[in-house]
Amino acid sequence: MKTKAYTIPFNQIRLDDIALVGGKNASLGEMIQQLGEKGIRVPEGFAITSQAYWNLLDENAIRVELTKILEKLDTEKFTNLTVVSRNARQLILSANMPTAIAEDIKKAYNELSPDEPIEVAVRSSATAEDLPSASFAGQQETYLNISGEKALLEACHKCFASLFTDRAIKYRIDHGFDHMKVALSVGVQLMVRSDKGCSGVAFTLEPETGFKDVIVINGIWGLGENIVQGVVDPDEFVVFKPSLQKQKKSILSKKKGKKHLTMVYATEKNGSPTINLDTSVEKQNQFVLSDEEVTELAKWCQLIEDHYRSPMDIEWAKDGLTNELYIVQARPETVHTIRDPYILYSYHLKEKGKVLTKGVGLGSKIAFGKARLLNDPREADKLQFDDVLVTDITNPDWDPIMKKVAAIVTNKGGRTSHAAIVARELGVVAVVGTGNATEAIRDGDIITVSCAEGREGVIYEGRLNWEEEIIDTQKIPLPDTEVMFILADPDRAFQYSFLPNNGIGLMRMEFVINNHIRVHPMALVHFDQVEDEEAKNKIKELTEGYESKEQYFIDQLSQAVATTAAAFYPKDVIVRMSDFKSNEYANLIGGRQFEPEEENPMLGLRGASRYYSPLYQEGFRLECEAMRIVRDEMGLTNVKLMIPFCRTVEEGKKVVDLMAQYGLVRGENGLQIYTMIEIPSNVLLAEKFAEVFDGFSIGSNDLTQLTLGLDRDSDLVSELFDENNEAVKQLISNVIHSAKKSGVKIGLCGQAPSDSLEFAKFLVYEGIDSISFNPDAMIKGIENILAAEARHFFDQKLQQLKGVVKDIF
C-alpha cells in the first residue's frame, strides 16, 4: 500500500502491508477485512505507519546519535546492555513529536468516536524494511485504557522508544537484524473491557507436542497481562477439530485454574494504570467461558488457521459490559512449525532422589545444573551458562539471560506463561507453577529437573543418572502384525501419537478413576449416605461447580477417554471398563463403606461380575454414560469397549444386555465390545464367547496366573511366573485359532513380546492380529515383531522350496 498519511484504518490494511505497519497491525487488518463477514469480531482501530517513526528520527536529526549509542553495546557479554538501552530510549523520548504526525494521530483517534474521547489500547508493532516477514512479537510495549489526545500521543511516543528495550535490542542481535533497519509501527485499537470480563490465549495445536487436531484455549478473569506473565493459573479448554467440524460436542477436556488474581484498571490515575485484585472464591470456582463460548471461540480459531494456512497463536478477550467475544491478535505459531514432531527425544531416569518440589513440566526432557535463585533480571551476572534459573516469575525482561540456562523453574505460571513460551522456543526444560521453588531449593545446590514423567515436572536433589535416546519415528516401519499401545495416562496421549502405532489396544480406565477422579463412584451416587466426614468434605471440594456429584465422575472420565481417543483418531482405541479389585476400590475416597472385605480379591468381585452386582451396578452406569458421551455426542466412534475378567458366557451376555440398557448397544453406531481372555474358561469356550463379543484381547498376566495356579503378586512363587510356559502357550495358541475360526479379531496385551524375541516369534507364527505394548517398550516390541515376521517369511519360503524339491524328486 502506498500512502502519504501517517495513519491507516485497520479496515484498509492487508497482510502484504507488513513492511509499513508491522506484523501485528497487518494481521488485525487482514482479519477485519477477510474474516469479519464470517462472524469473527475484531476491535476497530488504526495503525501509525513505520514512516512516522523514521520521520520522528529525521526531523529531530537523531539517527546518527542513536547509531553511536548502539555501537557502544558490548555484544559479547552484554555488560552495558541496560545502560545502552536506557540511553537510546531517552534520546527518542526527548525528541519532539512532529506536528504532522501528531495531527494525523489525533484525527484518526477522533474518527473512531466523534462524540467523546474513548479508551484505546496502544500496541507496538515492529517491522524490518529488508525483512518484512520478520516477527518481533513480545519485544516492545503495550499501553492499555488510554483516553484523550494527550495521553494517546504520550503512549505512541513511548511505543516508539520501546524499540530499544533490553529484550528488543538483544532479540535483534540474536537474530541478526540491523537496529537501524528495524522500524516501529503503532496500533491503536478500541478497548475490549476484559477487565470486567475475561481474556486469554489460544493455540490451534497442542503447544507441548505440536499435535495439530486440537485447539487449546486458556482463560482468566480480567486483563490478559496476568496470563502472559504467568501470574495466574488459567482455565484450560481443549477442543477436537474433527468433532467441531462435524457439529459434535467437541470439548475434549476442561481444567479449572485457580485464577486467584484479577487484573483491572486502577481508579486512581497517579499510580500504575492497572491493579491486581483477589478473585472471589465464587469466581475461582467458575469457568471463565461457557461451553457455548468455548465452541464459538474454537470455531473462530479454526477459521483463522484456515485463512492463514498455518497453526496460529491467538489472543482473545471478552467484554464484560457487552458479553461479546473478540479476537485481539493472531500470529503464526513459531515453535512447532519449524520443529519435526516425529523426531522424539526419549529420556528415562535411571534412579530417583529426594523430591524438592513439583509443578507443570515442559519439554519432556531432563537436565541438571547449579540452582541460581534470582529475584530480578538485573542480577544476570550471577547466572553462569548451564545453571538452573530459579525465580518467582519471569517476563520479557528476562529474555536476554534465559538462553544460557540449563533449565527454568518458577513459583508461578502455567502452560501459556512467559517462562513456558520461552522454554518451548529455546528447547529448554522448564517447571513452572511450583508454588514454592524459591523456598524449597537453595541457591548453589546441584539439582535435576525432570519433565520426562508426564505433565508434571519434578525437581530432585543432586545430579541423577538418566538415559537419552533420539528417535526418528518416520524411519521405523510398522510390521504386518498391528502394534498398539497399552496406555493409562491420557496426559501423554498426544505425545505418544507420534510414535509408530496402529492405535491403542488397552486403555486402562482404572488409572483415570484413581488419578483424576479419585472418588468411589458409589460414594458419588449415594453421597448423602457417606459416613466418613473427611471423605465427604473432600468429595464436596472435588465436585465444586458441577451440576451433580455423578456429573463430576461422568465429565472427568469422558474427557480423559476422549482426549486419548482424539490423539489416535481414527485408529482404534480399546477402552477396558474398570478392573479394580475390591481392596483397590476401597482405597478411593469414600470407598471403604461401599466395598466388601474379601480373602482373595484377585479372584473375587472384579470385572464382569462387579458390573451387574447391586454393590456396583450404579457405578457401572456412570462408566457407561461417560462412554456413550464419548462415542455418540463427541463422535469418537473409534472407541471400542472391553469387558475384563468375564468368567462365563452367560455372564458376558448379562453385561452386554446391561450396557444396552445404559445406551451402549452393541452394533449401534458401530459399537464393538471386546472381552479379555484371561481365564482358562475363556479359552475352552472361545467360540461361544465369540457369539457374545466382537473381539478378544489376551491378558497374559492373569492367564498365566490362572493357568499355573499361582499368585502373580507373591514374591514366594514369582520365579514360576512365565508366559513362555508350555501350558500358557498352548492356551494362547488354542484361543488364537478359535478366534480365527469364529472370524473375530484377537490381540495380546503384555510385556513378554518386547522382552522375549522367542515369545514374539511364537505369537507371529500363530497368526495373532495385534500386540499391545507399554510406551517405553513400543520400539523394542516393533523390532522383535519385525524380526519374527522376517523369520516367519523365510521359514514359509523354505517350506515351499522343500515342497518343490520333493515334487521334482
N, C-alpha and C positions, 0 to 999 in steps of 0.2 A: 504494500500500500504506500502510495506517495502522498504526503501531507505537509502542509506548511504550518498547521496548528500544532500546539504542544500537547493537546489533549484529544483523545478519540473515544467516543462512546463504545462500551463493550459490544453493543449490537452491530458495530461496524468492523469488528476485528475478527480475523480468522487465524488459524494455526500458522499460516505462512507469513504472519506478521511478527514472528518471534524476534527477529533482529531489531524491530522497532519498539516492541513493548515487553519483551521477555516471555519466558515460557508460561509463567503463572497467569499473566493477563491474556496471553494468546489463547490459553486453554479456556478461560472464562468466556471470552468472546465466542470461541468455537461452539461451546455448549449452548450458549444463549441462541446463537443463530441456527444451529443444526439440530439441537435436541429439545428446545423449548416446545416445539409443536408436538413432541411425543410425551409431554406432561412433566418433564423434568424442570423443577423450579431452581433458577439461579438468580441471586440478587443482582439487580441492575447496578451500573456504575460506569466509570470511565478510566482510561489509562493515561498517565502522563508519560510521554514518549522518552526514549533514551536520548533523543536530540536535546530535550530540555536539560538533561544532566550535562551533556557536553557544552551547551551554551552557558550554563552556570559557571563551569570551569573557565571558559574562554572569556566571557565578559568580565570576570574577576581576575583574569590573567594569572591563574594559579596552577596551570598544567605543569609548568617547568618545576615550580617549587614542590608540588605534590610528587613528581617523579624523583626529585632529590631526596625527599623524606623516605620514600620507599626503597631507594638504593642503599640506604644505611642499614637495612634489615640484615641481621645475622641469619643467613639461610641454611646454616649448618646445624646450630643448636638452638636457634630462635631465642637467644638470651634477652634480646631487646624487643621482642615482638609486641609486648604491651605498650612500651614507650612509642614505638613507631606507629602503632595502631592509633593511640590517643592523639598523637601529633597530626596524623592525616585527617582524622575526624574533626579536630579543632580547626584545621585550615578550612575545611569545607563549611563548617558551621559559622565561621567568621565571615564567609563570603556573603554578599548581598544577593537576594533572590531577584533576578532580572524582572523588570516591570512587566514585560510582555508575557513571561511565563506565569507570573502571579495572576495577571488579569485573566489569562486563559483558564487557569485552575478555578478561580472564583466563578467565572461564567459557567463552566461545566458543572460545578457544585450547585449553583443556584438553579440550573435547569433540571436537576434531579428533584427538587422540591421548591417551586417558585414562591410558595406562600410563606414558609417559615424554615429556619435552619433545621436540618435533620442530622441524626447521628450516622456516621460512616466508619467503616474500617479502612485503614490506610496500610497497604501492604507493599513491601519491596518486591521487585521482580527484575532480577539481574539478567543480563544477556551479554554475549560476546559478538562483536561485529564480524570477526572472521570465522567464528564457530557458532552460528546462530542456534544450533540444536543443543548447545550445552545446557546442562541443568545446574542451577546454583541453589537448589531447594534448601531452605532452613538456614541459610548463611547470613541473611540480613534481617532487619527488624520489621515488626508489625505494630501498629498503634490502633487501639480499639476505642469505640464510643467517642469519636471526635466530632465536635459540633461547632459550627461557626467558621467564618472565613479565616480568621486569625489563627485559630487552633489548627485548622486544616493545613495552612501554609507552613506552620511550625513543624507539623508531623511530616509533611513531604520533605522539608529540609533535613530533618533527622534521618529520614529514609535514605536520602542521597548520601549522607555521611556514613550510614551503616554499611556502605560498600566496603568500609575499611575497619570492620570489627576484627578482633584477633582471629576468630574462626574463619572469617571470609578471606582474609589475607593468606592464612595457612592453607585453606582449601585450594585457592588458585595456584599456589606454588606446588602443592602436591599433584595437581592435575595439569601442570604445565601451561597455565594461562598467563599472558602478559597483563599486569594490573592496568596498564594504560590502554588496553584494547577491550576492557570489560566496562560496560556502562550499566546504568540503573534506571529502570522504568518504575513508576509507582502506580499501583492500582487503588482506586477509591471506590468503595463498594458499600451499598446500603447495608446497615447493620441488621443482622438477624438477632433478635433478642433472646439468644440462647441462655443468657444469664437468668432469665425467668423460665427457661425450658431446659433443653439438654443439647449435647453435642458429642461428636466423636469422629472416628475414622473407620474406613472400610477398605479391605483389600479384596480384589477379585481373584485371589488364590489364597491358599493356606500359607501364611507368611513364614512358617518354620520350615516346611518341606518343599514348597512350590507346587503342591497338589492343586491342579487347575479347575477342578469341578465344583469348587465351593466358593462362596463369598463369606468373608469373616468380617463382622461388624462389631465394633466396640463403642460403648457409650457411657457417658457420665452426666450427672446433673450440672448445670451451669456452663460456663465458658470452657472452650476446648483446651485452654492452656494447661490445665491440670492433667489431661490425658497425654498431651505431647511431652510434658516434662516428667510424666510417670509418677506424679504425686499421689494419684488416686487409683485404686484398684477398680477397673471398669467392669460393667456387664459385658458379656460376650455372646454373640449370636452367630451360629454357623448355618448357612443356607446352602442347600444342594441344588446346583444349577439345573440338572435334568428334571428334577421334580418341579422346580419353579417354572420351567418352560412347558411342562405338561399340566400346569394349573393344579398341581397336587400340593398337599401340605409339605412345605419344603424346608422348614426349620429343623435341622438335624439336632441341634443342641442349644440350650440356653444356660449360661452360667452367671449367677448373680455376683457382682463385685461388691466390695464393702462401701465404696463411694462415700467415704467419711467426710469429705470436704466438698463444698460447692463454691465455685468462684463467681462472684457477681461484681458489678460496677460499684465503686465506692461513692457514697453520697457526698462525702467531703472532697472538695476539689484541690485541697492544698497538699495532699499526700499522694500515695500510689493510686492510680486510676482504678485498680481492682483490689478486692479483698477476698480472703477465703473464710467462709462461714462453716460451722459444723452442720453437717447434714442431719436432719431429724432421723430418728430410728425408723419411723414410718416410711420415709422415702428411701432409706438404705435398703429396706426390705422389699421395695418395689423395683421392677424392671423399668428402665428409663423409656423403653418403647413397648408398645403393644405388639402382639403377633402381626396384626394388620399393618402396622407401621414398618416393622422389620421387613415384611414381604414387599411393601411398596418401595422401600429404600433398596432392597436387593434387586428388584426389577430395574430401577434406575441405574444401579451399578452395572448390571448386565448390559443395558443399552449403551452405557458409556464405554464399556470394554469392547463391545461390538463395533462401535463407531471408531474408536482409536486403534482397533485391531491389536490390542496389547493388554496384558494384565495391568491393572490400574491401582494406584494408591489415592484414595478419595477422602476428602474431609466433608462432613455433613453437619447440619445444625437444625434444631427445631425451635421455632419462635414460640416462646411461652405466652405471648399475647394473642397470636392468631392460631396457634397449634398447627402451623404448617411446616412441613419439612423442606429443607433447601440443601442443594449441593453448593458448597462454598469454594471448593478447589478439587482439581483432579489432575494427576500427573502419572506418567508411566511408572510402574513398579520397576525398580532398577536392580534389585538383588538377584531374583530368580530368573530374570530374563537373560542374564549372562552366565548363570550357573547351570551346569548339567545335572539334573536331578537323578540321572542314572549312574553317576559316579558317587558311590557311597563310601563313607569313611566309618568303618566299624570299630568301635572302641569297647573294650571289656576290662573292667577292673579285675585284677588277679588276687586282690586282697581287700579287706575292709579295715577301716580305722575308726578312731573316735570322731563322731559327727559333731561339728561345731555349730552348724546352722543349715537351714534348708530354704529354698524359695522356688521361683519359677525358673526352670532351666531352659537355656537357649544354646543351640549349636550342636547338640548331640555328640559332643567331644569331651575330652578330659585334658586338663592342663594342671601344672603346678608352678609355684613360684613363691617369692617372698611377699608376704602381705604388707601393703603400704597403705595406711589409713590416712586419707586426705580429707580436709574439710572444704577446700577451695581449689579451683584450678590454678590459682596463683602459687600454689605450693608444688608446682610441677617439677621443680629442681630436685625434690626428694624422691621422685619416681625414676627408677632405672629401667632399661629395657628388660622385658620378660618378668617384671614384677606383677603382682596381682593388685589391681586398684580396688580398694575397699572404701566406700563412701556412702553417705546418706542417700544422695540422689544426684543425677547428672543432668546437664542441659547443654545446649550447643557450645557454650564457652569451654566445655571440657574437650571438645573435638580434637584440638591440636595435640593433646597428650595421650589420647586413648589408643592411638595407632601403635604405640610401643609396648603395650601391656600384654601379658600372657592370658589374663582373664579379668573380668569385671564383676564385682559383687556390690550390690546396693541394698540398703534397707528398704527403699520404696521403689514402686514401679511395677508395671505389668508387661504383657507381651507386646504392647504397642508403645511403650515408654521410650524416651530418647535413648537410654542405655541399651534397650533391646534392639532398637532400629540400627544403631551404630554397630553393635555386636554382630548383627547379621551381615551388614555391609562389609565389615572387616574380616568376617570369618572367625571372630574371637569368641571363646567360651564366655558365657555370662550367666550369673544367677541373680535375678532381681526380685525385689519384694520380700526379702528375708525377714524384715521387721527388726532384726537385732544384730546384723552383721558387725557393725562398728563396736558393739559391746562383746560379742562372742569371740571375735578374732582380735588377737593382739598384734600391734604393729611390729613388723620384723619377723614374725613367725613364718615358717615354711608351711604351706597348705596345699592340698589337692582339691581342685574344683572339678566335679564330675557332673556332666549333663548327659551321660550315656545310659541313664536309668529311667527313661520316660520323661514326662513333662516336668517332673520335679528335679531341681538341681540340688546337689549336696556338696557341702564343703567339709572336707576331712582334715584332721590334724596331721601334719607331716607329709612326706612325699610317699605316695603309694605306687605300687607297680601296676602297670596295665599293658595290654597288648593292642596294637593298632593294625588295621588291615584296610587297604584301599581296594574297592571292588567296582569294576565296570560291569554293571548288571546286563548291559546290552550284548556283552560278549559271551554270556552264559546261555547256552542253548537249553531249551526245555526238552525233556525226554518225551517219548510217546506215552509213558505212564504219567498220569496227571500228578503234579506236585502241588500240595496245598498246605496252608498254614494251620497250625494249632494256635489259636490266639485267645488271650484272656483280656488284655488291656486295650480298650478302644482308643486310648490316647496315643498309641503307637501305630494305629492303622494306616494313616496317611503315609507315614514314613515307610512302612513295610510294603506298601502297594507298589513301590518302585523296584522291589526285588522280583526276580523271575518267579512266576507262580501261576496257578490255574484257579485261584480263589482260596476260600477258607473251608477246610474240611471239618473243623471243630472250633466253634466259638463257645467258650465256657461261660454260661450265664451266671454261674455262682460267683465268679470273680467280680462281676458288676454289682451283684447284690451285696457282697461282702465289703467291697472297697468304695463303692459310690453311694449305694442306698443305705446300708449298714443296719437297717431296721428289719426285724422279722415281719414278713407280710401279714401274718395273723395279728400281730400287735397293732398294725395299721387298720385292718378290717374291724377289729374289736378294741379300738383304742380306749373306749370307756371302761373296759374290763381289766386294763393293765393295772397290776397291783403295785409294782415297783415304782415309787415316786421319782427316783433318779432317772429311771428309764423313760418315764412319762414326760419329764421335763426335757430330756434330750430329744425325744420324738417331736415335741412341740417346737423346739428350736429348729430342727432339721426341716420340718414341714411348714415353717412360717411362709405365708404368702401363697400357699396352694389352696385350691378350691376345697379339697378334702384330703384326708390322710392317705386314702387309697390313690388319689391322683398323683401324689408325690412318687409313689412306687412306679406307677404306670409311666409317668413322664420321664423319670430317671432311667428306667430300663429301656423304654422305646428309643430315647435319644442315644444311649450308648450303643445299642444294636444298630440303629440307623446310621450312626457315624461309621461304624465298621462296614456295613453293607454298602454305603456310598463310596467308601475308599476303594472297594474292589468291584463296584458296579461296572458291567452287568454280569461279572463272574459269580458263580455260586458261592453263597455264604451259608454254611450249615450251622444253625444255632441249636445247641443242645439245651433243652429245658433244664431247670435247676437240678443239680445232682449232689446236693449236700446230704450228709448223713445226719441223723437226729442230734448227735453231740455237736456237730458243726453248726447246725441251725440254732442250737441253744445258745451259742456264743454271740448271736446277733442281738442288737438292742431289743429288750423285751422278749427275748426268745425262750428263756428257760420255762416260763409259765405255759408255753404252748407246745413243748416238746416232751415226749415220753423218755424215761430213762431205760436204756437198753443195754443188755450184757454185751452184745456184739452188733454195734450199729452198722458195721460193714455189710452185714447180712440181714439187716432189719428193715425199718421203714425208710426206704430210699427208692428213687427212680419212679417207675410207673405206679407202683402200689401206693406211693405217697400222694399222687395226684388226685386219686378218687377217694382217699381216706377223709373222713369227716375232720380229722386233725389238721388237714392242709388244703382241702379242696378249694376253699375260698382264696387261698393264696395262689393256687394254680390258676384260678380265674383271672387274677391280676396279671400273671405272666402271659396268659393267652390274649388278654385285651391289649397289652403292650405290643405283642407280635402282630395282632390284627391291624393296629395303627400303622406299624412299620410297613406292612405289605399293602394294605388296602388304601389307607389315607395318604401315605407318603409315596406310594408307587414303587417301593423297593421289593419287587417281586422276585429278585434274585435270592431272597432269603428262603431257605428251606429249614424245616424244623426237625429235631431229632429227639427221640424218647430214649432215655438211658435205663438200664437195668430192668428190662421188661422180661419177667420170668416165664410167662405163659402166653400162648396165642390168644386165649380168652381175655387176659389182662390187656393185651395190645388192643383188641377190639374195643374194650371198655374205655380206654384212654382216648382212642381216636373218636369215638362217639361223643365223649365229654368235650373234646376240643371243638367238635362241630357245634355243640350247644353254646359254646363261648365264641362262636363266629369264625372259627378256623376249620372250614370244611375241606377235607382232602379232595384235590382235583379242582376246586373252585378258585378262579383267578390264578390258575397254575400252581396251586399249593401242593408241594410234595412233603410227605412226612417219612422220615427215616427212623430206624431203630439201631441201637448199639448191639453189636454181637460180643457179649462179654460173659455169657453163661453157657455151659455145655448144652442146655436145653435149646438155646438159640440155634446152635449148630445142627443138632439132631432133628429139629423141626423147621429148618430154614425155609423149605419150600412152602410150608404153611404160614410162616411169618411173612413170606413174600406176598401172600394174598392180602395181608393187612397193611403192609408198609411198602413205600416206593423205592427204598434203598437200604443198604446196610453199611455200618461202619464198625470195623473190628476194633474193640478196645483191648489191646494186647495185654495191658497190665492186669485188669480184672479177669480176663480169660485165662491167663497164666496162673493167677492166684487160685481160681476155682477148679482148674484142671489138675493142678498139682496139690491142691488141698492145703495151701499154706497162707499165712497172713503176710502180705507184702510189706506191712508196716513193722514187722517184727525183726529185730536185729539177730535174733537167735537162729532164724532159718533163712536169712537173706541170701546166703550163698547158694541156696537151692533154686532161687527165683531166676528163671532163664527162659526167654521166649524161644530160644533155639532148641528147647527140649523137644524130643521127637513127638511126644503126645500132643503138645501145644501145636506144633507144626502140622500134625495130622488133622487136627480140628480146623485149623485155618485153611488148609487145602480143601477139606470137605465143604466148608461153607462157601469158599470162592466158587467151587464147581456147582454147588446148589444155586447160587446167585446167578451164574451164567445160564444155567438150565431154566431158571424162572424169569430171566430177562430183566433183572434189576441190577442197578449199579452197586458195586461194593468197593470200599476203601479200607485203609487201616490207619489208625492214629497211634503213633508211638515213636519212641526214640531209637528203637532197635535198628531200623533200616539205615539210619545215619551212623550208628555206632558200629554196625557189622555189615560189611560188604556181602558176606555169605547170606545173611538174612534178607538183604535187598534182592540178591540174586534169586533166592527162593520165591519171594513174592512175585517178581517179574516173570519167572518161569511158570508160576501158577496162573498168571493172567489177571492179577489184581488191576482194578481200574484206576485207583488213586492211592497215594500215600501222603499223609499229612505230618508235617514236622513243626517243632517249635522254631521260632525265627532264627535263633542262634545256630540251629542245626540244618537250616534250609540248604545252604550252599553245599555242605558236605553230603547231605542227602541226595541232592541232584547229581553230584559226582558219582556216588555209589550206584544210583539208578542207571545213569548213562553207561557206566562200566558193565553193569549187569545186562542191560539191553544189548550192548555190543557183543558180549559173550554169548547171549542167547541167539543173536543173529548168526554168529559164527557156528554155534552148535547146530542150528537148523540147517545151514548150508552144508555142514559136514555130513549130517544125516541124509540130506538129499543126494550128495555126492556118493555116499556109500550105497544108496539105493540104485543109483545109475550104474555103478560098478557091478553091483550084484546082478542087475538085469543083463549087463553085457556078458558076464561070465556065467 
